[in-house]
Amino acid sequence: MSALGGMPAGRGSVLLMAAGLGLALTGCEYNGPADTSAHTSAPAPTPPRSFAENTAEVARLLGLPASDPGMPSEAEPVGKLFLVLAPGDYQVTGACAGVYGARLTIVKADGIPEASDFECDTVLDRFFRHPGGPVTISAVPRIGGPSATGVKVQTNPDPRASALADFSEWSAKHLQPQLPGEFVGASMADTTTVGTLLAPPGKYEFRLVCDGPAGAEVSVSTAAGAEVVVPTQIPCEGQVFTAPVTLPDEGVEVSVSPAGGVAGRFAYKLVPVG
């Protein structure tokens, strides 16, 4: 037995250690912020814009007052115009808000609709050449209200669009008549251009007409590089150049070089023979 009483003293040491551990465990408390995750709610969704707000956004995109005839209203939420226009080149612009996208449609006197889909993060500009007379223009959203759409018309501000329309009309005129199975191409440049026609193997007549320079050099090769029309100098005076072509494989490349680096217009096609 020890001076402290032997076994009873050992038991007291154990009790003191246990008490000390108890104090230590009691002292390791978590003092951070309370856990509130169970009580946190998701942010409230942004409410959709009203029809008036969407109309204001369309007006901003088009640069028009809300009272413009092409703007939507409570009575007519779809932007629509009924006009009688003089012959000429025009630009139609459509805008929408409060919806993912819309469809811009132009209907001339022939009643054939010309439609284009667009998204509401930007406006859509459409060039159109009008022969004169009535035209209906509308922009219809992909879903109903409170979305809003609007349209406006102005004289075409881009001369490049008019030049391309001129070129398209010229090409179509000089490659008449349109024939079954033909493959058509065109180019407009002041340097060498190469165009591809994906015609299948077979016998064809190659036709080309040019305008602008005094003449041009023309050649036709297969996709593999074999010449089927050797380089030939032709005048650009409105006559149609023709040459027989036999294709062993699919596809030809048409090379045209205007004389003197003068800008020219070139229209060509392959017409099946036999």
C-alpha positions in Angstrom: 0.0 0.0 0.0 1.2 3.4 -0.8 1.4 6.4 1.4 -1.7 7.6 -0.3 -3.7 4.6 0.7 -2.8 1.9 -1.9 -5.6 0.8 -4.2 -8.1 3.4 -3.2 -5.5 6.0 -4.3 -5.2 4.3 -7.7 -9.0 4.3 -8.2 -9.0 8.0 -7.3 -6.5 8.6 -10.1 -8.7 6.9 -12.6 -11.6 9.0 -11.5 -9.6 12.1 -11.8 -8.4 11.2 -15.3 -12.0 10.4 -16.3 -13.1 13.7 -14.9 -10.3 15.5 -16.8 -11.3 13.8 -20.1 -14.8 14.9 -19.4 -13.7 18.4 -19.0 -11.6 18.2 -22.2 -14.6 16.8 -24.2 -16.8 19.4 -22.8 -14.4 22.1 -23.9 -14.3 21.0 -27.6 -17.6 22.6 -28.5 -18.4 23.9 -32.2 -18.7 27.7 -32.0 -19.1 28.4 -35.8 -22.2 29.7 -37.5 -25.4 27.8 -37.2 -26.2 25.3 -40.0 -29.1 26.9 -41.8 -28.8 24.8 -45.0 -32.1 23.0 -44.2 -33.8 26.4 -44.1 -32.3 28.0 -47.2 -34.7 28.4 -50.2 -33.9 28.9 -53.9 -34.1 32.4 -55.2 -37.4 33.3 -56.6 -37.6 33.1 -60.4 -37.6 36.3 -62.4 -41.2 37.0 -63.4 -41.8 37.2 -67.2 -42.0 40.7 -68.7 -45.4 42.1 -69.4 -46.7 42.8 -72.9 -46.1 46.5 -72.4 -42.4 45.8 -71.4 -42.0 43.5 -74.4 -43.5 46.1 -76.7 -41.1 48.7 -75.4 -38.1 46.3 -76.1 -39.3 45.8 -79.7 -39.6 49.5 -80.2 -36.1 49.9 -78.9 -34.7 47.3 -81.3 -36.5 48.7 -84.3 -35.9 52.4 -83.3 -39.6 53.1 -83.7 -42.2 54.8 -81.5 -44.7 52.4 -80.0 -47.4 54.0 -82.1 -45.8 53.1 -85.4 -48.1 51.0 -87.7 -45.6 48.1 -87.7 -45.6 47.9 -83.9 -47.8 45.5 -81.9 -50.8 46.7 -79.8 -53.3 45.1 -77.4 -55.7 44.8 -80.4 -53.0 43.3 -82.7 -50.1 41.8 -80.7 -48.4 40.7 -83.9 -46.4 43.3 -85.9 -47.9 43.5 -89.3 -47.9 45.9 -92.3 -50.2 46.2 -95.3 -48.6 48.5 -97.9 -48.6 49.5 -101.5 -45.0 50.2 -102.5 -43.4 51.6 -105.7 -41.0 49.4 -107.6 -37.6 49.2 -106.0 -35.3 47.6 -103.5 -36.3 47.6 -99.9 -35.1 46.3 -96.5 -37.6 44.7 -94.1 -36.6 44.5 -90.4 -38.2 42.2 -87.8 -37.8 42.2 -84.1 -39.4 40.3 -81.2 -39.2 40.1 -77.4 -40.6 37.9 -74.6 -40.1 34.7 -76.7 -37.2 32.7 -78.1 -37.9 33.5 -81.8 -40.3 34.5 -84.5 -41.0 34.2 -88.2 -40.8 37.1 -90.6 -43.0 36.7 -93.7 -43.2 38.8 -96.9 -46.2 38.2 -99.3 -46.2 40.1 -102.6 -49.1 40.4 -105.1 -48.4 36.8 -106.3 -49.5 35.5 -102.9 -46.3 33.4 -102.5 -44.9 33.8 -98.9 -41.2 34.4 -98.4 -40.5 33.3 -94.8 -37.4 33.5 -92.5 -37.1 32.4 -88.9 -35.0 34.5 -86.5 -34.1 34.6 -82.8 -35.1 37.5 -80.5 -31.5 38.3 -79.3 -31.1 40.4 -82.5 -33.2 41.9 -85.3 -33.5 40.3 -88.8 -32.9 42.4 -91.9 -34.2 41.1 -95.2 -33.6 42.5 -98.6 -36.3 42.3 -101.1 -36.8 43.6 -104.7 -40.4 44.6 -105.2 -42.0 45.0 -108.7 -44.5 47.4 -107.2 -47.9 47.0 -105.8 -49.4 45.6 -102.5 -47.3 43.7 -100.0 -48.0 42.2 -96.6 -45.2 41.9 -94.0 -45.6 40.2 -90.6 -43.5 38.9 -87.7 -45.3 36.1 -85.8 -43.8 34.8 -82.5 -43.4 31.1 -81.9 -45.8 31.3 -78.9 -48.5 33.7 -77.9 -48.6 36.7 -75.5 -47.3 38.4 -73.6 -44.6 38.2 -76.3 -44.5 41.0 -78.9 -43.2 41.4 -82.4 -42.7 44.4 -84.8 -41.7 45.1 -88.4 -40.5 48.1 -90.4 -39.7 48.8 -94.0 -37.2 51.2 -95.5 -35.5 51.8 -98.9 -32.6 49.4 -99.2 -29.5 51.1 -97.5 -27.0 48.4 -98.7 -25.9 48.8 -102.4 -24.2 45.4 -102.2 -27.5 43.7 -101.8 -28.9 45.4 -104.8 -25.8 44.4 -106.8 -26.2 40.8 -105.9 -29.9 40.9 -106.9 -28.8 42.4 -110.2 -26.3 39.6 -110.7 -28.8 36.9 -109.8 -31.3 38.3 -112.3 -28.6 38.6 -115.0 -27.5 35.0 -114.5 -31.0 33.6 -114.6 -31.8 35.6 -117.8 -28.7 34.5 -119.7 -28.9 30.8 -118.8 -32.4 30.4 -120.0 -34.2 28.2 -120.7 -34.0 26.1 -117.5 -33.5 22.5 -118.4 -34.1 19.2 -116.5 -31.0 17.8 -114.8 -28.9 20.9 -115.3 -26.2 22.1 -112.9 -25.8 25.8 -112.6 -23.0 28.1 -111.2 -22.0 31.8 -111.3 -19.2 34.1 -110.2 -18.5 37.8 -110.1 -14.8 38.9 -109.7 -11.9 40.8 -111.2 -9.5 37.9 -110.8 -9.4 34.1 -111.4 -12.3 32.2 -109.7 -13.0 28.5 -109.5 -16.4 27.1 -109.1 -17.5 23.5 -108.5 -20.5 21.7 -110.1 -21.3 18.3 -108.4 -22.6 16.7 -111.6 -22.6 12.8 -111.8 -20.6 10.9 -114.4 -22.0 11.3 -117.9 -22.1 13.4 -121.1 -22.9 17.1 -120.9 -22.9 20.3 -122.8 -21.0 23.1 -121.0 -22.5 26.6 -121.5 -21.0 29.9 -120.3 -21.7 33.6 -120.8 -19.8 36.6 -119.4 -20.1 40.3 -119.2 -17.8 43.1 -118.2 -14.2 42.6 -119.5 -13.4 42.3 -123.2 -12.8 38.6 -122.8 -11.9 35.8 -120.4 -10.0 32.5 -120.3 -12.2 29.5 -119.4 -11.3 25.9 -118.6 -13.1 22.9 -117.1 -11.4 20.1 -115.2 -12.6 17.0 -113.4 -12.4 16.7 -109.6 -9.2 14.7 -110.2 -7.6 17.5 -112.2 -8.1 16.1 -115.8 -9.0 18.8 -118.3 -12.2 18.3 -120.1 -12.3 21.8 -121.6 -8.8 23.1 -122.4 -8.1 26.8 -121.5 -9.9 28.8 -124.1 -10.1 32.6 -124.7 -13.7 33.8 -125.3 -15.2 37.2 -125.9 -17.5 38.7 -123.2 -20.1 40.2 -125.5 -23.2 38.3 -124.6 -22.6 35.2 -126.7 -23.0 31.8 -125.1 -19.8 29.7 -125.2 -20.5 25.9 -125.5 -18.3 22.8 -125.4 -19.0 19.1 -125.0 -17.9 17.5 -121.7 -17.6 13.9 -120.6 -17.3 13.2 -116.9 -15.7 9.9 -115.8 -16.4 10.8 -112.2 -18.6 13.1 -110.2 -17.8 16.8 -110.1 -16.1 19.5 -112.3 -14.2 22.6 -111.5 -14.8 25.7 -113.7 -12.0 28.2 -113.9 -12.6 31.7 -115.2 -10.0 34.5 -115.5 -11.2 38.0 -116.7 -8.9 39.7 -119.2 -6.9 42.7 -117.8 -8.2 42.3 -114.2 -11.5 43.9 -115.2 -14.4 42.9 -113.0 -16.8 40.6 -114.7 -19.9 38.5 -114.3 -19.9 34.8 -115.3 -22.8 32.4 -115.5 -22.4 28.7 -116.5 -24.1 25.4 -116.4 -23.8 21.7 -117.4 -26.8 20.3 -119.4 -27.2 16.5 -119.8 -26.9 15.2 -123.3 -28.7 12.1 -124.5 
